[in-house]
Amino acid sequence: MSNSGMTFQLISEIRNQLRCLGARPAHEQRILRLWSQAKPQNSGSRPLESFMPAGLRQALPELSDKLANLLRLQSAHPAEDGSVRWLLALQDGQTVETVGLPRDGVCVSSQVGCAVGCVFCMTGKEGLIRQVGSAEMVAQVAFARLHRPVKKVVFMGMGEPAHNLDNVLEAIDLLGTVGNIAHKSLVFSTVGDARVFERLPLGLVKPALALSLHSTRADLRVQLLPRAPKMSPEELIEAAEIYAQQTGYPIQYQWTLLQGVNDTEEEIEGIVRLLKGKYALMNMIPYNAVDDLPFKRPSWERAAEIARTLHRRGILTKLRNSAGQDVEGGCGQLRARQIQAAAGESQLANAEKPIHFVKAKPATVL
């Protein structure tokens, strides 16, 4: 049968195509395993003809091309810290950012744009463009594996994973099984959503959970994350603690430090009040400044002082740098620069075209 028209966004679509080609479960898992691990489909000592149906075998080269072309490299931005930010184009021309992290990690995007509208995030400025399919997320991991080892996958790139829950969980299920990523090394990041706390415990693969907190004050958190679900910090931490006890993994609380906003003594007291005695790790990340946004990055000395204070008071705290500081590659910045450049080229092209004046017809009065 011809496969020339097959295109994929979802893992389920790949599975359906394989079954149509005569794949049995063992063939299906083998093909998905090799793809997700960025290995050739003819890997192994046994010749394919010894165990694979002829129709599936004949379709394999074209299928492999389709999987390899789920995305293409638009630009690469290596940084001094060992990370690299890739701007990747999907099949419809939309772009996402994927980050190769130091220590064998990769950060993938789950949406083009984002609907949460975090006021300090470039991704949130454009709103939600479209969902990224589960196959497109795994393709980001496979792409990264072509360039470096990957032992950890964090869903912390563009988008809010809770708003694309079915696709993210489908990707996590594959990566945590045939994708050969340890369950605790798969990290689901969210601003907090009741559906997350309902669905994650039910999966075969239970990822670690990262919760973007950013403030212990309900009123300030609403200002910073204007379209996040209306769960108070207390409610979020209570639900997260239940999941931590179910999985045996500490919750990774994410805190983007904004100078004069959430680096105050009041917030330090709030963190101690809410997290003391909890199975938790606080990740403090000084803001990656963006020219178009009004927020500032606190000094490293102030950030270190906050981390030391929390640690002394019983809150396990790590002070982290957002990867790619020196290449101005904060979440959404590469895509924003690409869009701005394209808009500038379009304006230039239009300016170079001769202008033709056409006499307007009289308005019709209804």
N, C-alpha and C positions, 0 to 999 in steps of 0.2 A: 504494500500500500504506500501511497505517497505521503510524505510528511512535510512538504514544502510550505504549507500554510501554518504549521504549528508555532505558536508563540506562548510563552509562559510568564505568569507573574506569581503563581501560587504553586506550592509543592504538590497540592492535590491534583493540579492540572498535569504535572509531570507524571505522577503516579497513574492517572487515568490514561495518558498517552502510552506509557509503558505497557499497561495491561492490554490496550488495544493492539499492541505490537506482539502480544503473546508472552509477555514477561510473567513468570511466576514470582511469588513473594521473595524467594532467594535472589532472583535476578534483579528485581526492583531494588532491594536493599543494597545489593552490590553496586549498582549504578549510582544510587544516591550517595553511598559511602565514598566512592572514589571521587565523585564530583565535589562533594562538600569538603573533602580533604585535599582537593586540587591535585589529584593524581590521574594519570592517563587511564582511559577505560580498558586498555589492553594490559594493565598491570597484572603481575602474577606469572607463575611458571606454567600454568595450564593454558593451552590454546583455547580461544573463545569457542571454536567450533566443537570442542569436546563437551560443552555443557550448556551453550546458549542456543535458543531456537534460531533458525536461519533468518526469519523475518526481522527479529529483533537485532540480530547481528548485522544485517545489511543496513538497518536504519541507524545504527550506533554512531557512525561518523557524523551524519547530519545532526543527530540529537546532541552530540557532544559540542558541535559548533553553536547550536542554539543556546546551550547552557553557558558556553564561554562568552557569548555575545549578549547575555542579559544586561550587561553594562559595559561601558568602555571608559578608559582613562581620559579625562579632560585635562587635568593638570596635577602635578605632584609638588609638594612643598615640604622637603625635609627640614628638620629643626636640629638645633645643637644638642637638645636633650635626648636625642636618639629616636624621637617620634617622627612620623611623617603623616601629613594630611593630604588625602587624595580627594579631588573633586571628580566624581564619577557620573557619567551620563547614562540614564536609563534608556530603554528602547524608544520611548516617546519623546526623548530630548530633554526631559526634566532632569535636574541634577541633585545629587545628594553628596554629603560629606562623610567620608570614612577615615578613621584615624588609626594608624599603626602605633601602638603605645609601647613605651619602654617595657622591658620584662615580659615580652611575648604576649601582649594583649592587643585586642582590636576593638574599637568603638564603632558601632554601626548605627545607621539612621533608620528609623521606622516610619517616617513620614517625610513628604516634601512639604516644607513649611510646618507650622504648628498652630493649633487653635487656642492654646492656653494663654498666649500673649504675655509671657513674663516680660516685665518692662525693661529688664536689663539684658535681654537676649535678642540678638539680631534675627534669629530664626523666627521669633514670634512676631516680628514687625510685618511680615508679608501674609500672615494668617496661614490657614491650611490650603495647600494646593491639591494634593492627593495622597492616598495611602500608598505605602510601599508594600508590595506583595511579599509573602513569606519566602518565595523563591528568590526574590531580589535581595532580601536580607541575607540569606545563605550565600548568595553570589558575592556579596561584599566580603564575607569571611573567606570564601574560596579565592577571591582576588587577592586579599591580604596574604593568604598562605602561599601564593606564587612568589611573594617578595620577602617573606620573613616567617619564622615559626609563630604559630598561634596556639596558645594554651588557655587563653581566657577571652571571653566575648562579653562585652558590656553593651547593653542597649541604652546608650546615653547620648547618642548623636542627635541629629535633627528629629524633632517630633516628640510626642507624648505616647509612649507605648500603650498606655491604658486606653487610648482612643483608637487603637488598631489592635485590639486585644487578640482576636482570633488569629490573625496573621503572625503576630509576635509569638504567640504560644505554639503555633505550628512550626515556626522556625526553631524555637527553643527545643521542642520535642526532637526534631531531626538532629540538631547539633549535639544534644545531650545523649544521643544513642549512636547512630552510625557516624555522626560528625566527630566523635571521640573527644568531646569537651566535658570535663568533670562538671557535675551539676552545680557544685558550689562556685565554679569558675564561670558560670553563666549568670550575669547580673541584670536583673530587670529593674530599670530605673523609672520612677513615677513621681508625680507631684502629689499623688494620693487619690485613690478612687475606690469606692466600696466594692466594685466588681473585681478589682485586683485581689483583694483579701478573700473574696469568695472563690475565685477561679484558681489561683496559684496552688492552693493545697490539694486540688483535685487532680493535678496533672501527674503523669508518669515521671516526668522530669520536673523537679521542684528547684527553680533557680534561687540564687541569693537575691535579696531585695535591697535596693537603694532608694531611699525616700528623700526627695528634695524638700527640705524643710525651710531653710532660709530665714525664718523668724519664729520665735515662740509667742509672738503677739498676734492674735487672730486678726486684728484690724490692719496691722502692717502687712501681714502675709497676703491678705486680700488685695492690698494695693500693689504688692510686688507680683502676685500671680492672679491677675484679675478674673480669669475664667477657669481657675482650678475648681474642682468640686468643693462645696461648702462644708468641709470637715475641719473642725478646729484642730490646732496642734495637739491638744490632749487626746482627741478622738483618733487621730492618725497614729500617734505613738502607742496607744492602747491596742489598736488593731495590728500594728506592725509587731508588737511584742508577742502577740499570740502566734503569729507566723514564725517568728524567731524560735520560739519554744517548740513548734511543730517540726521544724527542719533541722534545728541544731546549728543554724548559721546566724551570726549576729547581723542585725540590721545596720546597713551603712547609711547614716544620715549625711546628706549633702548640704553644705552651707556655703554659698557664694558670698564672700566678705565684701561688703560695699562700704566705702569710707563714709562715716557719719550717718549711716542708715541702720545697719545691723551689726556693728562692731562695738556696741555700747556695753556699759556695765550692766544695764537692765537685761540685755539679751544674755549675757554670761550667766546671770542669776537664773534666768528662765531656762537655759539649757541644763544647768545643774538640777533645778527643780524637776524638770520633766524626764531627764535621762538617768539620774542617779539610781543605781541598782538595776537598770535595764540591760538586756543583752544587746549592746549597741556599740558602734564605732562611729565617731564623729569625724567626717572629712571636711576640713576647713580649706577652702579654695579661694585665694585672693582673686578678685574680679579681673578678667581679661578685658582691658579697656577697649571701647569702641568709640571712634570719633563722633559718630552721629548720635550717641546716647549720653545723657548727662551724668552718669555715675563714674566714680573714681575708685581706683584700686588703693587700698590702704598700704602703708609702708610695710615692708617685710618684718621690720622690728615689732610693729604693732600686732601683726598677724601672729608672730611667734609668741608674743606676750600672752595673747588670748589663748593660744593652744597650751602653753605652759600652765596658765591659770586653771583651765579646765582639767588638765591632766592631774594637777595637784589635788583637785577637788573630786577626783574619782571618776572622771569621764575620759575614757580612752579616746584620745584625739590625735589625728594625723594632719599635719599641715602639708598640703599638696599644691603644686603648681599646675595650672591648666596646661596641657601639652601644647607645644608650638607657640609659646609666647613670642619668640623672636621672629616668627613669620606672620604675625597678626592673623592667626588662624582660629580664633575663637569660634564657637559653634555658630554656623550661619554666615560667617564673614567671607569665606571663599565663594560661596554661592552668591552672596550679595554683590561682591566685586565683579563676578562674572556677568551677572544680570546688568549691572551698571555699565560695564564695558560694552555689552551687546547693545544697550540702549543708546550709548554714545555713538557707536558705529552706525546705528540706524538713523540717528539724527543727522550725522555727517553725510550719509548717503542721500537722504532726502534734501539736504541743503544744496547738494551738488546737482540735483535735477532741475532742469529749466521749469520756471513757473508759467503756467498757462492760465490766463484769465478767461473765464467763461461768463457771459452775461446771464444774470440770474433771471429765472422766470418770475413773473408777478406772483405774489402769495395768493393762495386760494382761500377765500373767506367762506367758512362753513356756517 
